[in-house]
């Protein structure tokens, strides 16, 4: 929701295989489809708390969805708060990572995601 990925792949997950241990990847399929064009669909592949548009999903929708899956509300809210708190630093790190092409992390993309983060809080 924060990044703005509405590529209809809501069931995608990625697994890490390290030294015989399998775990969920901390990040997967996080391209911001909403940053590139107004012509890109904002529809989601799965409902999130009853919402089916990435621009309409609220944090309350995310909490409701997780609780509906059997997770405890307090744990979900705590996890979301922690992620939201860490996102500004993570965005800053991503913007300053040394990529093959100088300037290949567009300022427009950074501003787009930062705006979505501010609206989510």
DOSERO-488186 format. One record per atom (N, C-alpha, C, CB): residue number from 1; atom name; x, y, z. Coordinates in Angstrom, 3 decimals, always signed. Glycine has a CB too. Layout:
% DOSERO-488186
[NUM, "CA", [X, Y, Z]]
...
***
This chain:
% DOSERO-488186
[1, "N", [+0.810, -1.179, +0.000]]
[1, "CA", [+0.000, +0.000, +0.000]]
[1, "C", [+0.863, +1.255, +0.000]]
[1, "CB", [-0.927, -0.009, +1.186]]
[2, "N", [+1.851, +1.313, +0.835]]
[2, "CA", [+2.667, +2.518, +0.930]]
[2, "C", [+3.441, +2.761, -0.360]]
[2, "CB", [+3.631, +2.414, +2.109]]
[3, "N", [+4.048, +1.741, -0.891]]
[3, "CA", [+4.843, +1.894, -2.111]]
[3, "C", [+3.939, +2.186, -3.297]]
[3, "CB", [+5.683, +0.630, -2.378]]
[4, "N", [+2.724, +1.648, -3.292]]
[4, "CA", [+1.796, +1.883, -4.387]]
[4, "C", [+1.910, +0.846, -5.483]]
[4, "CB", [+2.019, +3.242, -4.963]]
[5, "N", [+2.012, -0.421, -5.093]]
[5, "CA", [+2.128, -1.489, -6.076]]
[5, "C", [+0.759, -2.126, -6.284]]
[5, "CB", [+3.170, -2.550, -5.626]]
[6, "N", [+0.211, -1.932, -7.468]]
[6, "CA", [-1.101, -2.506, -7.789]]
[6, "C", [-0.989, -3.370, -9.035]]
[6, "CB", [-2.163, -1.391, -7.997]]
[7, "N", [-0.069, -4.305, -9.013]]
[7, "CA", [+0.146, -5.124, -10.204]]
[7, "C", [-0.686, -6.395, -10.205]]
[7, "CB", [+1.599, -5.479, -10.325]]
[8, "N", [-1.668, -6.481, -9.319]]
[8, "CA", [-2.583, -7.620, -9.231]]
[8, "C", [-1.898, -8.913, -8.834]]
[8, "CB", [-3.276, -7.814, -10.541]]
[9, "N", [-0.769, -8.822, -8.142]]
[9, "CA", [-0.072, -10.010, -7.679]]
[9, "C", [-0.085, -10.079, -6.161]]
[9, "CB", [+1.364, -10.028, -8.199]]
[10, "N", [-1.224, -9.917, -5.582]]
[10, "CA", [-1.339, -9.888, -4.132]]
[10, "C", [-0.949, -11.169, -3.434]]
[10, "CB", [-2.709, -9.554, -3.765]]
[11, "N", [-0.896, -12.265, -4.161]]
[11, "CA", [-0.547, -13.530, -3.517]]
[11, "C", [+0.918, -13.890, -3.695]]
[11, "CB", [-1.409, -14.640, -4.061]]
[12, "N", [+1.700, -13.017, -4.309]]
[12, "CA", [+3.121, -13.306, -4.511]]
[12, "C", [+3.857, -13.275, -3.180]]
[12, "CB", [+3.751, -12.297, -5.496]]
[13, "N", [+4.693, -14.234, -2.976]]
[13, "CA", [+5.612, -14.233, -1.844]]
[13, "C", [+6.959, -14.713, -2.370]]
[13, "CB", [+5.089, -15.143, -0.657]]
[14, "N", [+7.977, -14.378, -1.643]]
[14, "CA", [+9.306, -14.828, -2.026]]
[14, "C", [+9.951, -15.472, -0.808]]
[14, "CB", [+10.176, -13.649, -2.572]]
[15, "N", [+10.604, -16.582, -1.043]]
[15, "CA", [+11.253, -17.307, +0.043]]
[15, "C", [+12.763, -17.212, -0.085]]
[15, "CB", [+10.812, -18.775, +0.055]]
[16, "N", [+13.418, -17.064, +1.047]]
[16, "CA", [+14.876, -17.080, +1.092]]
[16, "C", [+15.322, -18.466, +1.534]]
[16, "CB", [+15.430, -15.977, +2.052]]
[17, "N", [+16.293, -19.001, +0.842]]
[17, "CA", [+16.869, -20.301, +1.198]]
[17, "C", [+18.327, -20.058, +1.583]]
[17, "CB", [+16.750, -21.344, +0.005]]
[18, "N", [+18.623, -20.148, +2.876]]
[18, "CA", [+19.982, -19.910, +3.370]]
[18, "C", [+20.390, -21.014, +4.329]]
[18, "CB", [+20.083, -18.535, +4.065]]
[19, "N", [+21.447, -21.682, +3.992]]
[19, "CA", [+22.008, -22.706, +4.878]]
[19, "C", [+20.949, -23.681, +5.379]]
[19, "CB", [+22.695, -22.052, +6.060]]
[20, "N", [+20.079, -24.114, +4.495]]
[20, "CA", [+19.057, -25.082, +4.858]]
[20, "C", [+17.856, -24.511, +5.585]]
[20, "CB", [+19.655, -26.118, +5.688]]
[21, "N", [+17.820, -23.204, +5.788]]
[21, "CA", [+16.703, -22.554, +6.470]]
[21, "C", [+15.897, -21.776, +5.431]]
[21, "CB", [+17.207, -21.609, +7.620]]
[22, "N", [+14.585, -21.963, +5.455]]
[22, "CA", [+13.693, -21.264, +4.533]]
[22, "C", [+12.897, -20.242, +5.334]]
[22, "CB", [+12.741, -22.265, +3.782]]
[23, "N", [+12.860, -18.994, +4.835]]
[23, "CA", [+12.085, -17.953, +5.502]]
[23, "C", [+11.495, -17.022, +4.452]]
[23, "CB", [+12.961, -17.163, +6.511]]
[24, "N", [+10.504, -16.251, +4.863]]
[24, "CA", [+9.928, -15.270, +3.953]]
[24, "C", [+10.941, -14.159, +3.695]]
[24, "CB", [+8.612, -14.689, +4.527]]
[25, "N", [+11.003, -13.703, +2.458]]
[25, "CA", [+11.855, -12.563, +2.133]]
[25, "C", [+11.256, -11.319, +2.788]]
[25, "CB", [+11.992, -12.376, +0.580]]
[26, "N", [+12.085, -10.436, +3.293]]
[26, "CA", [+11.548, -9.242, +3.957]]
[26, "C", [+10.885, -8.279, +2.988]]
[26, "CB", [+12.648, -8.525, +4.700]]
[27, "N", [+11.182, -8.423, +1.718]]
[27, "CA", [+10.659, -7.476, +0.743]]
[27, "C", [+10.556, -8.198, -0.604]]
[27, "CB", [+11.571, -6.194, +0.640]]
[28, "N", [+9.431, -8.036, -1.278]]
[28, "CA", [+9.262, -8.690, -2.567]]
[28, "C", [+8.198, -7.952, -3.363]]
[28, "CB", [+8.884, -10.180, -2.391]]
[29, "N", [+8.434, -7.780, -4.632]]
[29, "CA", [+7.451, -7.208, -5.544]]
[29, "C", [+6.989, -5.833, -5.052]]
[29, "CB", [+6.247, -8.153, -5.694]]
[30, "N", [+7.938, -4.939, -4.834]]
[30, "CA", [+7.609, -3.634, -4.275]]
[30, "C", [+7.744, -2.483, -5.271]]
[30, "CB", [+8.481, -3.368, -3.096]]
[31, "N", [+7.675, -2.788, -6.546]]
[31, "CA", [+7.699, -1.722, -7.537]]
[31, "C", [+6.497, -0.797, -7.337]]
[31, "CB", [+7.704, -2.308, -8.969]]
[32, "N", [+6.687, +0.477, -7.508]]
[32, "CA", [+5.597, +1.429, -7.351]]
[32, "C", [+4.912, +1.650, -8.697]]
[32, "CB", [+6.116, +2.769, -6.773]]
[33, "N", [+3.868, +0.877, -8.953]]
[33, "CA", [+3.149, +1.040, -10.218]]
[33, "C", [+2.418, +2.371, -10.275]]
[33, "CB", [+2.160, -0.103, -10.419]]
[34, "N", [+2.014, +2.907, -9.133]]
[34, "CA", [+1.277, +4.177, -9.129]]
[34, "C", [+2.167, +5.377, -9.430]]
[34, "CB", [+0.603, +4.377, -7.789]]
[35, "N", [+3.466, +5.200, -9.366]]
[35, "CA", [+4.382, +6.328, -9.617]]
[35, "C", [+4.615, +6.596, -11.088]]
[35, "CB", [+5.703, +6.071, -8.954]]
[36, "N", [+4.315, +5.644, -11.938]]
[36, "CA", [+4.740, +5.757, -13.326]]
[36, "C", [+3.724, +6.376, -14.265]]
[36, "CB", [+5.092, +4.432, -13.827]]
[37, "N", [+2.463, +6.200, -14.018]]
[37, "CA", [+1.491, +6.699, -14.971]]
[37, "C", [+0.110, +6.717, -14.347]]
[37, "CB", [+1.494, +5.852, -16.242]]
[38, "N", [-0.675, +7.684, -14.767]]
[38, "CA", [-2.069, +7.719, -14.324]]
[38, "C", [-2.888, +6.653, -15.042]]
[38, "CB", [-2.680, +9.109, -14.566]]
[39, "N", [-2.318, +6.067, -16.096]]
[39, "CA", [-3.025, +5.056, -16.880]]
[39, "C", [-2.916, +3.658, -16.292]]
[39, "CB", [-2.502, +5.045, -18.284]]
[40, "N", [-2.111, +3.470, -15.253]]
[40, "CA", [-1.913, +2.154, -14.649]]
[40, "C", [-3.070, +1.869, -13.697]]
[40, "CB", [-0.546, +2.078, -13.901]]
[41, "N", [-3.612, +0.670, -13.796]]
[41, "CA", [-4.707, +0.279, -12.914]]
[41, "C", [-4.244, +0.298, -11.459]]
[41, "CB", [-5.238, -1.120, -13.293]]
[42, "N", [-5.111, +0.755, -10.589]]
[42, "CA", [-4.812, +0.750, -9.160]]
[42, "C", [-5.576, -0.365, -8.450]]
[42, "CB", [-5.155, +2.109, -8.535]]
[43, "N", [-6.203, -1.256, -9.235]]
[43, "CA", [-6.934, -2.389, -8.670]]
[43, "C", [-5.994, -3.424, -8.088]]
[43, "CB", [-7.815, -3.030, -9.725]]
[44, "N", [-6.423, -4.034, -7.008]]
[44, "CA", [-5.630, -5.060, -6.323]]
[44, "C", [-6.126, -6.451, -6.693]]
[44, "CB", [-5.688, -4.863, -4.794]]
[45, "N", [-5.245, -7.414, -6.641]]
[45, "CA", [-5.596, -8.798, -6.921]]
[45, "C", [-6.412, -9.425, -5.812]]
[45, "CB", [-4.357, -9.605, -7.149]]
[46, "N", [-6.283, -8.914, -4.604]]
[46, "CA", [-7.020, -9.405, -3.444]]
[46, "C", [-7.588, -8.210, -2.689]]
[46, "CB", [-6.108, -10.270, -2.518]]
[47, "N", [-8.741, -8.395, -2.084]]
[47, "CA", [-9.284, -7.341, -1.233]]
[47, "C", [-8.414, -7.199, +0.016]]
[47, "CB", [-10.759, -7.645, -0.846]]
[48, "N", [-8.261, -5.983, +0.476]]
[48, "CA", [-7.553, -5.725, +1.734]]
[48, "C", [-8.539, -5.006, +2.637]]
[48, "CB", [-6.225, -4.872, +1.516]]
[49, "N", [-9.054, -5.726, +3.624]]
[49, "CA", [-10.051, -5.141, +4.514]]
[49, "C", [-11.273, -4.645, +3.767]]
[49, "CB", [-9.444, -4.010, +5.295]]
[50, "N", [-11.598, -5.272, +2.674]]
[50, "CA", [-12.760, -4.882, +1.877]]
[50, "C", [-12.458, -3.893, +0.764]]
[50, "CB", [-13.790, -4.301, +2.764]]
[51, "N", [-11.254, -3.320, +0.736]]
[51, "CA", [-10.879, -2.363, -0.311]]
[51, "C", [-10.186, -3.098, -1.450]]
[51, "CB", [-9.958, -1.247, +0.258]]
[52, "N", [-10.446, -2.662, -2.683]]
[52, "CA", [-9.799, -3.317, -3.825]]
[52, "C", [-9.007, -2.354, -4.695]]
[52, "CB", [-10.834, -4.009, -4.668]]
[53, "N", [-8.741, -1.166, -4.183]]
[53, "CA", [-7.944, -0.172, -4.905]]
[53, "C", [-6.797, +0.258, -3.993]]
[53, "CB", [-8.822, +1.067, -5.343]]
[54, "N", [-5.570, +0.196, -4.506]]
[54, "CA", [-4.397, +0.500, -3.683]]
[54, "C", [-4.453, +1.916, -3.101]]
[54, "CB", [-3.125, +0.333, -4.509]]
[55, "N", [-5.116, +2.828, -3.790]]
[55, "CA", [-5.202, +4.201, -3.296]]
[55, "C", [-6.290, +4.377, -2.239]]
[55, "CB", [-5.458, +5.148, -4.448]]
[56, "N", [-7.100, +3.365, -2.034]]
[56, "CA", [-8.173, +3.452, -1.043]]
[56, "C", [-7.892, +2.627, +0.210]]
[56, "CB", [-9.475, +3.001, -1.658]]
[57, "N", [-6.875, +1.786, +0.174]]
[57, "CA", [-6.551, +0.949, +1.328]]
[57, "C", [-5.961, +1.821, +2.433]]
[57, "CB", [-5.560, -0.186, +0.933]]
[58, "N", [-6.505, +1.681, +3.621]]
[58, "CA", [-6.000, +2.417, +4.789]]
[58, "C", [-5.261, +1.456, +5.712]]
[58, "CB", [-7.162, +3.124, +5.553]]
[59, "N", [-4.558, +2.007, +6.663]]
[59, "CA", [-3.897, +1.156, +7.648]]
[59, "C", [-4.940, +0.355, +8.421]]
[59, "CB", [-3.034, +2.002, +8.615]]
[60, "N", [-6.100, +0.943, +8.671]]
[60, "CA", [-7.171, +0.212, +9.354]]
[60, "C", [-7.607, -0.993, +8.516]]
[60, "CB", [-8.381, +1.146, +9.630]]
[61, "N", [-7.641, -0.839, +7.185]]
[61, "CA", [-7.970, -1.969, +6.308]]
[61, "C", [-6.930, -3.072, +6.439]]
[61, "CB", [-8.068, -1.509, +4.842]]
[62, "N", [-5.662, -2.693, +6.502]]
[62, "CA", [-4.587, -3.683, +6.635]]
[62, "C", [-4.727, -4.418, +7.965]]
[62, "CB", [-3.192, -3.003, +6.532]]
[63, "N", [-4.996, -3.676, +9.023]]
[63, "CA", [-5.180, -4.295, +10.339]]
[63, "C", [-6.387, -5.235, +10.307]]
[63, "CB", [-5.365, -3.208, +11.439]]
[64, "N", [-7.502, -4.773, +9.766]]
[64, "CA", [-8.701, -5.610, +9.692]]
[64, "C", [-8.435, -6.896, +8.924]]
[64, "CB", [-9.844, -4.843, +9.037]]
[65, "N", [-7.703, -6.786, +7.819]]
[65, "CA", [-7.396, -7.975, +7.016]]
[65, "C", [-6.558, -8.960, +7.816]]
[65, "CB", [-6.658, -7.583, +5.723]]
[66, "N", [-5.536, -8.454, +8.478]]
[66, "CA", [-4.653, -9.332, +9.262]]
[66, "C", [-5.404, -9.986, +10.416]]
[66, "CB", [-3.455, -8.541, +9.804]]
[67, "N", [-6.261, -9.240, +11.080]]
[67, "CA", [-7.054, -9.800, +12.177]]
[67, "C", [-7.989, -10.877, +11.620]]
[67, "CB", [-7.868, -8.680, +12.909]]
[68, "N", [-8.531, -10.637, +10.427]]
[68, "CA", [-9.378, -11.631, +9.784]]
[68, "C", [-8.637, -12.921, +9.472]]
[68, "CB", [-9.957, -11.066, +8.522]]
[69, "N", [-7.330, -12.845, +9.342]]
[69, "CA", [-6.503, -14.035, +9.114]]
[69, "C", [-6.133, -14.729, +10.422]]
[69, "CB", [-5.233, -13.657, +8.356]]
[70, "N", [-6.556, -14.136, +11.544]]
[70, "CA", [-6.285, -14.749, +12.835]]
[70, "C", [-5.120, -14.144, +13.599]]
[70, "CB", [-6.032, -16.180, +12.642]]
[71, "N", [-4.548, -13.060, +13.087]]
[71, "CA", [-3.457, -12.416, +13.812]]
[71, "C", [-4.018, -11.499, +14.897]]
[71, "CB", [-2.553, -11.621, +12.844]]
[72, "N", [-3.246, -11.269, +15.930]]
[72, "CA", [-3.694, -10.410, +17.028]]
[72, "C", [-3.534, -8.940, +16.658]]
[72, "CB", [-2.911, -10.723, +18.316]]
[73, "N", [-4.589, -8.174, +16.924]]
[73, "CA", [-4.609, -6.764, +16.538]]
[73, "C", [-3.396, -6.010, +17.067]]
[73, "CB", [-5.878, -6.105, +17.038]]
[74, "N", [-3.062, -6.198, +18.336]]
[74, "CA", [-1.929, -5.473, +18.917]]
[74, "C", [-0.630, -5.788, +18.180]]
[74, "CB", [-1.783, -5.817, +20.403]]
[75, "N", [-0.423, -7.046, +17.850]]
[75, "CA", [+0.799, -7.447, +17.144]]
[75, "C", [+0.839, -6.827, +15.751]]
[75, "CB", [+0.892, -8.985, +17.045]]
[76, "N", [-0.298, -6.809, +15.082]]
[76, "CA", [-0.368, -6.232, +13.732]]
[76, "C", [-0.082, -4.728, +13.792]]
[76, "CB", [-1.765, -6.494, +13.089]]
[77, "N", [-0.745, -4.043, +14.696]]
[77, "CA", [-0.544, -2.592, +14.813]]
[77, "C", [+0.905, -2.263, +15.167]]
[77, "CB", [-1.490, -2.001, +15.874]]
[78, "N", [+1.483, -3.050, +16.053]]
[78, "CA", [+2.881, -2.836, +16.434]]
[78, "C", [+3.816, -3.051, +15.242]]
[78, "CB", [+3.271, -3.777, +17.587]]
[79, "N", [+3.563, -4.090, +14.472]]
[79, "CA", [+4.390, -4.376, +13.300]]
[79, "C", [+4.266, -3.258, +12.271]]
[79, "CB", [+3.990, -5.724, +12.673]]
[80, "N", [+3.045, -2.816, +12.008]]
[80, "CA", [+2.829, -1.734, +11.040]]
[80, "C", [+3.517, -0.458, +11.515]]
[80, "CB", [+1.316, -1.480, +10.828]]
[81, "N", [+3.349, -0.117, +12.781]]
[81, "CA", [+3.992, +1.089, +13.309]]
[81, "C", [+5.509, +1.017, +13.146]]
[81, "CB", [+3.631, +1.286, +14.790]]
[82, "N", [+6.086, -0.145, +13.437]]
[82, "CA", [+7.532, -0.315, +13.285]]
[82, "C", [+7.975, -0.144, +11.839]]
[82, "CB", [+7.955, -1.683, +13.793]]
[83, "N", [+7.211, -0.727, +10.919]]
[83, "CA", [+7.549, -0.581, +9.499]]
[83, "C", [+7.448, +0.873, +9.048]]
[83, "CB", [+6.629, -1.457, +8.642]]
[84, "N", [+6.378, +1.542, +9.441]]
[84, "CA", [+6.205, +2.948, +9.058]]
[84, "C", [+7.313, +3.819, +9.638]]
[84, "CB", [+4.840, +3.464, +9.523]]
[85, "N", [+7.731, +3.514, +10.858]]
[85, "CA", [+8.809, +4.273, +11.492]]
[85, "C", [+10.141, +4.087, +10.762]]
[85, "CB", [+8.956, +3.854, +12.953]]
[86, "N", [+10.379, +2.874, +10.236]]
[86, "CA", [+11.653, +2.589, +9.564]]
[86, "C", [+11.675, +2.994, +8.092]]
[86, "CB", [+11.962, +1.125, +9.674]]
[87, "N", [+10.507, +3.237, +7.509]]
[87, "CA", [+10.473, +3.519, +6.067]]
[87, "C", [+11.245, +4.763, +5.635]]
[87, "CB", [+9.061, +3.665, +5.635]]
[88, "N", [+11.165, +5.885, +6.349]]
[88, "CA", [+11.928, +7.049, +5.881]]
[88, "C", [+13.426, +6.774, +5.753]]
[88, "CB", [+11.715, +8.210, +6.823]]
[89, "N", [+13.994, +6.096, +6.738]]
[89, "CA", [+15.420, +5.762, +6.673]]
[89, "C", [+15.701, +4.781, +5.526]]
[89, "CB", [+15.893, +5.161, +8.016]]
[90, "N", [+14.815, +3.813, +5.348]]
[90, "CA", [+14.995, +2.850, +4.261]]
[90, "C", [+14.912, +3.542, +2.900]]
[90, "CB", [+13.940, +1.734, +4.353]]
[91, "N", [+14.003, +4.482, +2.755]]
[91, "CA", [+13.901, +5.237, +1.499]]
[91, "C", [+15.159, +6.047, +1.249]]
[91, "CB", [+12.679, +6.164, +1.522]]
[92, "N", [+15.673, +6.656, +2.310]]
[92, "CA", [+16.902, +7.432, +2.186]]
[92, "C", [+18.065, +6.537, +1.758]]
[92, "CB", [+17.229, +8.135, +3.512]]
[93, "N", [+18.154, +5.371, +2.370]]
[93, "CA", [+19.212, +4.425, +2.000]]
[93, "C", [+19.055, +3.973, +0.551]]
[93, "CB", [+19.197, +3.205, +2.940]]
[94, "N", [+17.831, +3.687, +0.133]]
[94, "CA", [+17.593, +3.253, -1.250]]
[94, "C", [+17.957, +4.352, -2.232]]
[94, "CB", [+16.129, +2.841, -1.444]]
[95, "N", [+17.649, +5.586, -1.884]]
[95, "CA", [+17.944, +6.706, -2.777]]
[95, "C", [+19.437, +6.951, -2.907]]
[95, "CB", [+17.262, +7.965, -2.282]]
[96, "N", [+20.200, +6.540, -1.900]]
[96, "CA", [+21.641, +6.804, -1.914]]
[96, "C", [+22.489, +5.579, -2.237]]
[96, "CB", [+22.061, +7.351, -0.587]]
[97, "N", [+21.835, +4.479, -2.569]]
[97, "CA", [+22.600, +3.276, -2.903]]
[97, "C", [+23.319, +3.489, -4.234]]
[97, "CB", [+21.670, +2.023, -2.972]]
[98, "N", [+24.481, +2.932, -4.344]]
[98, "CA", [+25.257, +3.089, -5.571]]
[98, "C", [+24.731, +2.106, -6.608]]
[98, "CB", [+26.780, +2.865, -5.310]]
[99, "N", [+24.098, +2.650, -7.621]]
[99, "CA", [+23.515, +1.841, -8.686]]
[99, "C", [+24.381, +1.933, -9.934]]
[99, "CB", [+22.070, +2.293, -8.993]]
[100, "N", [+24.212, +0.989, -10.866]]
[100, "CA", [+25.047, +0.971, -12.079]]
[100, "C", [+24.985, +2.270, -12.879]]
[100, "CB", [+24.628, -0.174, -12.967]]
[101, "N", [+23.822, +2.901, -12.904]]
[101, "CA", [+23.694, +4.162, -13.634]]
[101, "C", [+23.504, +5.293, -12.627]]
[101, "CB", [+22.503, +4.111, -14.648]]
[102, "N", [+24.365, +6.291, -12.648]]
[102, "CA", [+24.196, +7.411, -11.713]]
[102, "C", [+22.808, +8.031, -11.861]]
[102, "CB", [+25.286, +8.482, -11.946]]
[103, "N", [+22.208, +8.330, -10.732]]
[103, "CA", [+20.900, +8.975, -10.749]]
[103, "C", [+19.777, +8.053, -11.180]]
[103, "CB", [+20.936, +10.156, -11.650]]
[104, "N", [+19.974, +6.726, -11.096]]
[104, "CA", [+18.951, +5.808, -11.579]]
[104, "C", [+17.822, +5.584, -10.567]]
[104, "CB", [+19.584, +4.486, -11.932]]
[105, "N", [+17.900, +6.175, -9.384]]
[105, "CA", [+16.785, +6.167, -8.438]]
[105, "C", [+16.139, +7.544, -8.545]]
[105, "CB", [+17.259, +5.844, -6.945]]
[106, "N", [+15.106, +7.662, -9.355]]
[106, "CA", [+14.536, +8.984, -9.652]]
[106, "C", [+13.983, +9.699, -8.425]]
[106, "CB", [+13.442, +8.845, -10.674]]
[107, "N", [+14.266, +10.960, -8.346]]
[107, "CA", [+13.763, +11.802, -7.257]]
[107, "C", [+12.230, +11.784, -7.239]]
[107, "CB", [+14.286, +13.257, -7.405]]
[108, "N", [+11.630, +11.742, -8.415]]
[108, "CA", [+10.174, +11.714, -8.509]]
[108, "C", [+9.600, +10.473, -7.804]]
[108, "CB", [+9.737, +11.739, -9.986]]
[109, "N", [+10.262, +9.340, -7.961]]
[109, "CA", [+9.809, +8.106, -7.314]]
[109, "C", [+9.927, +8.234, -5.803]]
[109, "CB", [+10.622, +6.893, -7.816]]
[110, "N", [+11.031, +8.757, -5.339]]
[110, "CA", [+11.236, +8.948, -3.908]]
[110, "C", [+10.145, +9.853, -3.332]]
[110, "CB", [+12.631, +9.544, -3.637]]
[111, "N", [+9.869, +10.956, -3.996]]
[111, "CA", [+8.845, +11.889, -3.524]]
[111, "C", [+7.455, +11.247, -3.531]]
[111, "CB", [+8.842, +13.152, -4.390]]
[112, "N", [+7.196, +10.445, -4.549]]
[112, "CA", [+5.902, +9.758, -4.646]]
[112, "C", [+5.692, +8.832, -3.447]]
[112, "CB", [+5.814, +8.952, -5.964]]
[113, "N", [+6.689, +8.019, -3.141]]
[113, "CA", [+6.566, +7.068, -2.034]]
[113, "C", [+6.531, +7.803, -0.698]]
[113, "CB", [+7.729, +6.057, -2.055]]
[114, "N", [+7.322, +8.848, -0.552]]
[114, "CA", [+7.296, +9.629, +0.689]]
[114, "C", [+5.908, +10.253, +0.905]]
[114, "CB", [+8.387, +10.736, +0.655]]
[115, "N", [+5.275, +10.720, -0.168]]
[115, "CA", [+3.934, +11.280, -0.072]]
[115, "C", [+2.920, +10.230, +0.360]]
[115, "CB", [+3.521, +11.886, -1.403]]
[116, "N", [+3.037, +9.033, -0.199]]
[116, "CA", [+2.123, +7.945, +0.185]]
[116, "C", [+2.339, +7.579, +1.656]]
[116, "CB", [+2.339, +6.694, -0.724]]
[117, "N", [+3.584, +7.597, +2.109]]
[117, "CA", [+3.885, +7.292, +3.502]]
[117, "C", [+3.245, +8.336, +4.419]]
[117, "CB", [+5.412, +7.233, +3.727]]
[118, "N", [+3.373, +9.603, +4.077]]
[118, "CA", [+2.790, +10.665, +4.905]]
[118, "C", [+1.270, +10.529, +4.972]]
[118, "CB", [+3.174, +12.053, +4.352]]
[119, "N", [+0.616, +10.204, +3.857]]
[119, "CA", [-0.844, +10.050, +3.848]]
[119, "C", [-1.284, +8.844, +4.673]]
[119, "CB", [-1.356, +9.911, +2.410]]
[120, "N", [-0.443, +7.838, +4.781]]
[120, "CA", [-0.792, +6.621, +5.524]]
[120, "C", [-0.774, +6.824, +7.022]]
[120, "CB", [+0.150, +5.506, +5.165]]
[121, "N", [-0.003, +7.773, +7.461]]
[121, "CA", [+0.132, +7.999, +8.916]]
[121, "C", [-1.042, +8.717, +9.425]]
[121, "CB", [+1.384, +8.774, +9.256]]
***
